[in-house]
Amino acid sequence: MSNPDELLVGISAMVEAGQSNRMSLTVVAGGAVITGRLAPEAVWRERVSEVLKDSDHLGTFSGVFNADPPQDRADRGEAPTHLHFHLARILQGNVGIPETGGMYRVAINDVSAWTVGDFSYSDH
C-alpha cells in the first residue's frame, strides 16, 4: 500500500496508548500471512532484547532494541509505522511457523490485506 491504512494505524495507536497485548490480527505482507497478537512497541522491543541478551552469540545486539524509545515518537505526535506481533506465526499451508509463536515487526505500508483475529490450527 502506498498510503498507510488508517484503520491499521488507528489499531496500532490504540495498542500503543493502552499498552495492551490482547488485540489479535492477521495480515498479508509480502505474500506472507502472519497471524498473532499485537504488542506495544516498547513491550515488543523489551522482549526481543531479553531473548538476544540471553544468547551467547547475539547478546551484543540486545542494546539496539532499547534505542529511541517509542514513547518519544508518540510524544512528538508521530503515528505508528509498524505492527509489533508476539505469539505470532507465519502460515504455511495448515502449519504455523514457529509452532510456539514468534516476534514479528511488520511495516503498516507493507500490509496488503488484514482481518481482526488470528487463525488457530487443528489436526482434526
C-alpha positions in Angstrom: 0.0 0.0 0.0 1.4 3.4 -0.9 -0.5 5.1 1.9 -0.8 3.6 5.4 -4.2 2.0 6.1 -5.8 4.4 8.5 -7.6 1.6 10.3 -4.4 -0.2 10.9 -2.7 3.0 12.1 -5.6 3.5 14.5 -5.5 0.0 15.8 -1.7 0.2 16.3 -2.1 3.6 18.1 -4.7 2.1 20.4 -2.5 -0.8 21.3 0.3 1.7 22.0 -1.8 4.0 24.1 -3.4 1.3 26.1 -0.3 -0.8 26.4 -2.5 -3.8 25.6 -1.3 -7.1 24.1 -4.8 -8.7 23.6 -5.6 -7.5 20.1 -5.3 -10.4 17.6 -4.7 -9.6 14.0 -3.9 -11.5 10.8 -2.1 -9.6 7.9 -0.8 -10.4 4.5 2.6 -8.7 3.9 4.9 -9.5 1.0 2.8 -12.6 0.2 3.2 -14.0 3.7 0.2 -14.5 6.0 1.1 -13.6 9.6 -1.3 -14.2 12.5 -0.9 -13.3 16.2 -1.4 -10.7 18.9 -0.2 -7.1 18.7 2.0 -5.8 21.4 3.0 -2.2 22.2 6.3 -1.5 20.6 8.1 -0.9 23.9 7.0 -4.3 25.2 8.0 -6.0 21.9 11.4 -4.3 22.0 12.0 -5.3 25.6 11.0 -9.0 24.9 13.3 -9.2 21.8 16.1 -7.5 23.8 15.8 -10.1 26.6 15.9 -13.0 24.2 19.0 -11.6 22.5 20.7 -10.8 25.8 20.5 -14.4 26.8 22.2 -15.6 23.6 25.9 -16.4 23.7 26.2 -15.3 20.0 23.7 -12.5 19.7 23.8 -10.8 23.1 25.6 -7.7 21.7 22.6 -6.9 19.6 20.2 -6.6 22.5 21.0 -2.9 23.1 19.8 -1.9 19.6 16.2 -2.7 20.7 16.5 -0.2 23.6 17.4 2.8 21.5 14.9 5.5 20.5 12.1 4.7 22.9 8.7 4.5 21.2 7.2 6.9 23.7 9.4 9.6 22.4 7.8 9.3 19.0 4.3 9.3 20.4 5.1 12.5 22.4 6.2 14.1 19.1 2.7 13.2 17.6 4.1 10.7 15.2 1.7 7.9 14.0 2.8 4.3 14.4 4.5 2.9 11.3 4.8 -0.7 12.3 2.7 -3.5 13.8 4.5 -5.5 16.5 3.4 -9.1 16.8 4.1 -11.5 19.6 2.8 -15.1 19.8 2.7 -14.8 16.0 3.0 -17.4 13.3 3.6 -17.3 9.6 1.0 -19.5 7.9 2.5 -22.2 5.6 -0.3 -24.5 4.4 -2.0 -25.8 7.5 1.0 -25.2 9.7 2.0 -22.1 11.7 5.8 -21.4 11.9 7.1 -21.3 14.6 4.6 -23.5 16.4 5.2 -21.7 19.7 4.8 -18.2 18.1 7.4 -15.6 17.3 8.1 -11.9 17.4 7.5 -10.1 14.1 7.6 -6.4 13.1 5.6 -5.6 10.0 5.6 -2.2 8.3 2.0 -1.0 8.0 2.7 0.2 4.5 3.6 -3.4 3.5 0.2 -4.8 4.6 -1.9 -5.6 1.6 -4.8 -7.3 3.4 -5.8 -7.9 7.0 -8.5 -9.1 9.3 -9.2 -9.0 13.0 -8.5 -12.2 14.9 -5.8 -14.9 14.5 -6.1 -18.3 12.9 -5.8 -21.4 15.0 -4.6 -24.7 13.8 -6.1 -28.2 14.2 -5.0 -31.6 13.0 -8.6 -32.9 13.3 
